[in-house]
Amino acid sequence: MLNKKKPSKILMTGVILLILLSPFSTGRGAAVEKENFSGYLAFQPEIRIFINDLEMETENPPFLADGRIFLPARFFLEGLGAVVGWNAATRVVTAELEQTRLELPVGVREARLNGTPVQLDTPARIIADRTYLPLRFLIESLGGEVYWDEQEYRVNIRLNGGALIPFLPGDLPPEYLSYESGPYSGIDFEVETQGIRIGDSAAKVLQILGEPVCREETIYGYQWWVYNRNPLNHVQVGIENEMVTALYIYGDKWSFGPVKSGDGLQELEEHFETAAGILLEENKTFYKFVRPVLVYPGLLATFYHDSGKKDALIALRLEERETVGKRLKNFFQYRSEKGDREAFDLKKMQEAEAADERLLFNLVNAARAREGLSPLVWQEAAARAAREHSREMYLSDYFSHVSAVTGMTLAQRLDAEKVDFVLAAENIARGQMDAVEVHHDLMNSPEHRKNILHKDLLSLGVGVYGDCFTQNYVNENHIENKV
């Protein structure tokens, strides 16, 4: 596992959040009013708190004082999903959750609930640089119920809508998996990927995302389930043996700890130290990464940036480490320039290459949608020309827009396929493992990017063979006349 350059400030335990943030600042004037926290706990048994029958685990323990239980304010409120604020000048805690707004002055017996004054029987207080709130008032203000079991020193809370507060792993239902084991082991922060996690069942994916637009084959052990009805949120879920082993999100609905979509490469480097590559024990080979990648015991996270958008992060790919190993091995064994393509199941290989063609086409339209451009239409004749050019480059081992075998150019290849065009352009790529890698490499190349985002190119055909990828963009006479 890699060490971060900066300590994480968010701890994720399963799908339930534990947010560790700096304590509320008390200001210099409040220094003399701080209370000794240890004094409250010296002779108290542990207070156990259960929310909807699940036991809560807090960053600092709750305590009993003056017949009232107090909870750490920011931890608890943000765990519920509230937006929490602190005004150092007025010493007021604010919290907003859905239709509820709370204002709780420290040391004052009057709070405000949605602007209405409410009398407290005990005020909020600061102890050891942390602000604590009376539990009963807090829960009842949020529409919940509190029951105190004095013999067991146990608080039972009923709260509608569930809570995001972390609970003791032993008491969690099966769907709440701990990051202490499994693919996310070693990750101590929140990973938000639209409710889908590596290790989830295919049934859960269907429950959350519904039926995919299509299912695309790979030679890497998994099948891509593609969700791109909204081109601004292109999602691919890798399913193998009815489980999620890979996940790719091209859009703005993801975050990886302190890093989220739209941040720059600089923010990523501030929080994490990326890996140079990975050593596969199976064949004792070191593979060098060409993108920012974070390596964990069971998971790899790959980040994709857009050089045309000031290196903004625009996509995230998560894979089980075992899946990464299989992808690297199969690519170099079967699809790379030195691979033995014939040794693989040719039907499955052809299905995987056709899948990459469709995925590349969809990713181009996703990129165009981000620029407000109209989507391209598929051009099968241009795809045939592209497919043959990729095949020829692979088999004859060259990389050029001009055929090393026949000397034909793009225009001549399109003419041979009877494509009647007024404008055409070609992108070629080689050596990438799949459509995702190709797309981001092309988008980060200024000349290739121009073709992808050209407003006068209206259709596209894609051809894939081995590790050779060709995109033929055209504006046909009959299409142009209709525009």
N, C-alpha and C positions, 0 to 999 in steps of 0.2 A: 504494500500500500504506500502511496505517495504522501508525503507531508505537505500540508498547505503552508504557504508563506505567511498567511495571516490566519489567526484562529477563527474557526467558524463561530457564528453567533446564533445558530439555529440548530437544534437537536431534533432529529426525526426518529421516532420510535414507531415503526410500522406506518400505517396510513394516518396515524393520529399525531398531531403536532405538539412538540414541546418547544416553546420559543424562549430562549434565554437572551434577554436584552439587558442593557445597563440599568441599574436601579434608578428610581426617580432621584433627581438631584434635589438636595434639601436646601442648598444655599448656605452662606456663612452664618447668616443670622439664626439659622435653625440648629446650629451645632450644639448649643447648650441644651436643646430640648430632646436630643436623641436618648432613647431608652436602651437599657442593657438587655439584649434579646435573650442571652443565656439565663438571665434571672427568671424569665417566664417558663423556661424549659427544665430548670434544674430538678424540680420535684414533680414534673408532669409525666404521666404515661403517654405513649404515642397515640395521637388522635388519628383515626382512620376515617377517610372520607370516601363515600361511594356515590357516584352519579349514575343514575339509571342502572343500578346493580353492578357497575364496574368500579373497581377501586382506583382512586386517583393517586398519582405520585407527583408531588410538588418539588420544585427546585429547593425551596426552604420550607420546613415543616410549619403547619398551622399551629396556633397556640390558643390556650384558653386564658382569658383575663376578664375580671369583673363579671363573670358568668356569661361571657360572650366568646365565640370562636372567631378568630381573625385569620384571614388568608392573605398571602402575598399578592398585591393588587395587579401589577402589570402581568405577571405570569398567568394568573387566573383569567383575567379579562381577555388578554390576547389569545389565550388558549380557547376561549369561547368564540373567537373570531371577531372580537370588538376592536375598534380603532381607539387606541388609548393615548391620552395626552397629559402633560404635566406643566402647570404654570408655576414656575419657581417664585415669581413675585407674589402671587396670591395664595400659593401653596394649595392649589386645587387640582384634584385628579378628575379628568373627564374621560368618559367612555361612550362610544356610539356603536350600537348593535341593532341593525335593521331599523325598527321604528322607535327604539329606546335610546334616550340620551341621559346619562347620569353625570352629575357634578357633585363631587364629595370633597369639601374643604377639610384639610387635616386639622384635628383638634377642635372642630366645631360640630355641634350636635344638630346642625341643620344641613340637609343635602337638597339637591334639586333633581326631580324626576320629570323629564320632558318640560322643564321650566317651572314646574310647580314645587314650592317648598315642601319638604318632608322632614318631620322631626325624627331624629335618631336617639335611641336610648344609650348609645355609646358612639363616640366619634372615631373616624379613621386616625391612625397614628403612624409615626415613623419610628422604626426600630432598626438599629444597626444599618442605617443608610437605605432601608427599604420601607416602602409604604404598605401598610396592612389595612384591609377593609373588613368591617363586620360582615360575617358570612350570611347571616339570616337576611339582613337588609338587602344585600347584593342579590341573592337568589330570588327573593320574593319580588324585587323590582323587575327582574327578568321573567316573571310569571311562573317561577318554579316553587316547589314546596320543600321544606326542611324538617327533618325529624332527628332528634338527638337521643341516642341510647347511652345514658349515663353509665350504666354498668359495663358496657363494652367499650366505652369511650369511642363511639362510632357515630358519624353523621351520615344519614341517608338523605340524598337529594333526588328529587324528581324534577327533570328539566325537559321541556318539550324541544324537539328538534335535534336532540343529541348534543354532544359536546366534542370539541376537538382536543380537549385536555388529555395528556397521556395517562395511561393506566398501567398498573403492574402487569407485565406480560403474562403471568400465570392465570390471570383472570380474564384475559381477552378471548372473545370468540374467534373461531378459526380464520375469519376474513381479516382480522387485524394482525398482520404478520410483523414480527420485530425485525429491525435492521441489524440486530446482533448476529443474525445468521442468514443464510441464503444468498441470493445474488447481490443484495445491497449491504452485505456485511462490510464493516469498515467505513460506512458512510454515516456521519452523525449530523445530518442536516436534512431539511425538507427537499424532496425531489417531486416536482409537480409536472405530471405528464398526462393531463386531461383524464385523470382517474384510472389510467391503465399503468400497470407495473410489470416489469419483467418477472416472470414466475406466475402471473395470473393465468387462470384457465381461459380457454377459448369461449366457454359459456359466459364468463364474466364480461369479456370483450363484447360479445353480442348483446348482453344486457345493457351495457353502458353506451356503446357506439352504434348498435344496431347492425343490420346486414351491410357488409362492405359493398362498395361499388363494383369491385372485381377482386378475384383471387389470382395472384400472379406467381408463377413457379420460379424457383431458384435452384442452383446445384449445391446450395450450401446447407441443406437439411431442413430449411423452413420455407413456408409459403407466405408471400406478402399479402395481407389483407389491406386493401387500399380504400381509404376514406377521403374523397376529394370533391364531394358535392359542392363544398365551398372552396374554390381554388386558393383562397387566402389562408386556408387551414388544411394543408395537405398532410395526411397522416398515413403511415404504413406500419402495420403491426405484423411482426414475424411470428408465425404460428408453426410449432413443431410438436408433434405428439400431443395435440390439444392443449399446448401451453405456450405462453408468450416468451419467446427467447430473444426477440429483437424489436426495437421500436424506433421509428424515425418521425420527427415532427418538423415540418417546414411551415412555420407560421409564428405567431406571437403568443401562443398559449402553452408556454413551458417555462420552467425555471429549474435551476440546479443549484440548490443552496442559495448563496448570495448573488448568483449570476442568473440573469434572465434574458429572454429574447429582446433584442434591441440594444443591449449593452455592447460595448466594444471589446476588442481583443485585449485592450489595456486593463479593463475591469477583470477579465478572466485571469490575466497574469498577476493581478494584484492579490487575488484570493487563492489561486492554485498554482502549483508547479506542474506543468505538463510533462509527459513522458517523451523520451526520445524514440522509444520503440518498445517492442515486447519480444521476449525470448520464449519460443514454444519448446517445451521440454520434449515433446514427442519426437521432433526431428532435429533438436538442438540448433535451431535456426533463429537468428535475430532479425526481426522485421522492423525497419525504420518507418516511423510515422511521418506523413507529409502534412498533417493537420494537427491542431491542438487536441490532444487525447489525454484523458485521465484514466489511470489504471488502478483498479481496486481488486481485492482477492477474488471476487466473483463477477465483476462487471467492468466494462469499458464504456466510457462516455466520450463521444467524438463531437466536436463543435465545428460548425460551418459558419464562415463569415462572408460578408459581401464587400469586396474591395471598392465597389462602386458606390457604397453607402458608408464610407469612412470606416470600413472594417467592422460594421455592425454584425453581431451574432444573429443569424436568421434561422438556424436549424440545429437540432440536437438529435444524436443517434445513440441509443443505449443498446448494448448487447451483452448477453452472458459471455463470460470469458471463454467458456467451452465453445460457444457459437463462433466467436472471433477466431479461435484456433481452427475450427472446421472451415471457416470462410477463407482464411489465408492458405491453408493446406490445399483445399480443392481448387482455388484459383490458380495457384502456381503449378499444381499438378495437371490441371486440365484446360484452363482458359488462357494462361499467359502465352507469350511468344515462344517460350521453351516448353510449354505444356504438351501433353499428349491428348489432344481433343478426342481422337478416335477411341481412346481407351475408356471414355465415359459412355454412358447410355446416350446414344445420339438423339433419340427422340426426346429425352428429358433435356438434353443440352439445347436442342432447337426450341423447345418450349421456353426455356429460361432466356434464350436470346430474344425470342419474340416478346417475352414479358418485358425485358429491358427496353425494347423499342417503344412499347406502349408507355412505360413509365417515363422514359425520356420525353416523350411527346407531352404527357401530362405535366411534368415538371416545368417544361418550357411555358406552358399556358399558365401555370401557377406564378411563374416569374413575370409574365406579361400582365397578369391580373394585378400584381403589386404596383405596376406602373400605369394602371388605368388603360391598358391596351386591350383591343379585342382579341379573343382566342383564335388560334390558328385552326384550320381544318386539316384533317388527315389526307395526304395525297399518296395513294398506293403506288402509282407509277414512279413517283419520285422515291418512294421507299424501296422499290425494286432496284433502282439505280444505286441507291445508298447501300443496300444490302450486298449487291455484287461488288461494289468498291471496297467495302469492309472485308468481304471474303477474299478478294484478290490481295489486299494489303497483308492480310494474315498469312495466306498460303505462300505468297511470294516475298514475304518479310521486307516490306518497305513501308514508308509513311509519308505520303505526299498527296496533294490534290490532283496531280498529274500522274496517270497510270504509268508505272515502271514497266508494265507488260505491253500495253497497247498504245501508250502515249495519249490516250483520250483525256479530255478535260471534263469539267462538270457539264458545260454546255453540250458537249458531244454525248455524254452519258444520258442526259435528259432527252436529247433529240432521239437517241436510240430507243428510248422508252416512249417516244411520241408525246412528250410533255410540251405543250404549246405555251411558252412562257415569255413574259416581257422583262422579268427581273428574277434573278436566282442568286442564291448564296449557299455556301457549303461550310459546315463545321466538321472537323474530324478530330478524334481523340484516340489515344491508345494507352493501354497499360492499367486502366482503372478496373476495379473489381465489379462494379455494377453501375446502374443508371444514376443512382444518387451521387456517387463519386464523380462521374462524368459531368453531370449537370453543374455542380459547384465549381469544378475546374474551368468549365467553359464560361460560366458567369463571371469568374474572376480574371478572365483574359479580355482586355478591352475590345479587341477586334471580334472575337467570338460573341461577346456580349452584344455588340452592335447588331449582329445578325439575329440573335434571339429576340431583341427588343425593337427590331426594325418595323416601323409602322406600315410600310408598303409591302412587306412580305406577308402573304395571307394564308399560305398553306405549308405543310411540312410533311416530309417522309423520312423515316428513320430506319437505318439498317445496322444490325449488330451481328458480328461474327467473331467468336473467340473474345479477344480483348481489344478488338477494333470497332470503333463507333463512328458512324457517319450520319450527319443531319443534312438533308437537302431542303432548303427553303425556296419557295417559288411564289411568284405572282403570275398567275396564268391569264391569258388574254380574256377568256370568257368570264373569269372572276373579276378582273379589273373593270370590265364593261358594266358589271352589275353594281359596282360600288358607287 
